Amino acid sequence: MIDYNSLTDNLRHFILCSSEIRVCPYCNRQYITTYNKEDNLRSTSDLDHFYPKSSFQLYSLTLFNFIPACSICNSRFKKARKLKILYLYEKDIEDPITFKVKPTVTYNINSLIGNTDDFDLVLEVNDNCAKNDEIQGHLEMFRLEEVYQSHKDFVQELLYKRKAYSSA
């Protein structure tokens, strides 16, 4: 009844490029880039099926089931687990979650100016959403707290600039 072969490569890239999403909505880390190849628009992202096409065949070609995603989230994280996650067209992950810098025991001024990385980045879920299975599943499936540890250098730079350029 549903002919998945009707989703050609050109159509897939058209959908991805038309979404105008420039960063993976699952991890908010990997850029999604569009480019021209032989006068055809292309995208560096995957076209993820939020609802698996094997279980939800009627949704397999529905635009609201397509989410542009980086290949790491789509292939490594999402396919490996069966957790409830946020449907990103309905809910935004940035509202209930904030980043916090959690100093370690050895944290000092050297951590702030970039000589050490003696702190952790913690994702804090606000109290109203702490028991939300979709938010917790999203954090767990995409290992957001763990993968964001690789961005400590950006956080150090932001913290340093905040202190260095403050008006006080």
N, C-alpha and C positions, 0 to 999 in steps of 0.2 A: 504494500500500500504506500509506503514511504520509500522513495528512491533517493537514497543518500548520495548516489553518484551524480545527482543533479547539482550538487554543490561543487562547482568546478574550482580550480585553483584561483582563477581570476576573480570569481565571485567571492571566494573566501577573503582574498586580499582587499577587495572592494569593501566588504563589510568591516574588516579590521581598520582600514584607513578612514572610512566614513565615521567610525565611532569617535574619532579625535581624542582617544584616550592615550596619554603620553607616558604613563607609568603604570606598571602592573598593579591592578586594584587589589590583588590578594596580599602582596607583600609591601607595596608602596616603596620598592627599592630599585627595581630594574626598569630602565627606560624602554619605552616602546617607540620605535623609530619608523617613519615611513620614508620611502625612497623610490626613485624611478628606475626601472629596468626595462630598457627597450620600449619606452613610452608607456609602460604599464606601472601603475602604483603598486608598491609592495610594502609589507610590514614585517618587522622583526619579531612580532608576537605570534603566539599560538591562538587558535580559536577554540577556547575551552567550552565544553558543554556543561553547564552548571548541573543540570539533571542528566545523568548518564544516558546516552542514546540507547544502550542495551536494555535499560529498565524502563525508559520513558520514550518510546519510539515516536509517539505523536509530537513530542517536544523537540525531536532531534534537529529539525530545520526551522525552529521558531526563533526569531531574532532575540526575544527576551531570554532565551536559553544560552545565547552566545556571550561569552565574556572574554575580551582580549586579555591574555595572560602571558607572562614570561614562561619560557619553556621549563625553568626550574620549578616554578609553582605547579604548572600543569602536568609535567611528567614525573618529577621526583617526589613532590610532596602530595599532591592531590590524588594521584593514582594509587598511592601506597596505603592510604587510610580511608576508613569509612566513618567519618565524623560529621556531625552537623556543623555547617559553616554559614557565615552571613551571606545572604543573597544581596549582592552589592547594589542592585538597582532599587532596593527597598530601604536598606539600612546602610549607614556610613560608619565605618569602623573608627574613624577619627574622633567622633563625638564622645563615646564612652571610655576611650582609652587615652591616657597621657603618658609621656615619657618622664621618667624621674632619674636623676643621677644619684646613685647610692654609693657613697664613699666606702672604701674598704678600710681596714684598720691602719694601713700604711698611707692613706690619702694625705697629701699635703700640697703646698703651692706648686711643687713640680708636676703634680697631676694636672693642675689647672693650666699650666703653660706648655704642656705637651712633652715634658721630659719622661714622664711615666704614665701608665694607664691604670693607676690604682683606684679604679672605680668600676661599677657595673651600671649598665643601662637597664632600667626596670620598666616594664609596661604595667601601669597601674590602671585597673578597671574600676570605674566609679561604682559606688555602693548599689545604685539602682540596677546595674547590669552585671554585677559580679556573679550571679547565679544563672545567667543566660547561657544555655548550652551552646548556642550558635557562636557567641563571642568566645567562649572558652575553647570550643572546638576549632575555631579559626586560628586562635593563638597557638594552639597545640599542633594543628595540622601543618601550618606553614612555619612553625618553629620561630616565630617572630622575635621573641625575646633573645633567643640564642643567636640568630643571624644578625640582629642589630648590634651585637657586641663588636662586630667588625667595623662599626662606624664611630668608634670612640674618638678617632682623630678629628672628625667633623664636630663632634660635641665639644671637644677640648677647644677647638678654634672658636666656636660660638661662645663658649663660656669666657674665654680670654677676651674676645672682642666686646662682650657685654661689660666686662670690668674695665677694659682699657678705654672704651669710648663712652662710658657713662658720664653724665654731666656733673656728678657729685665729686 
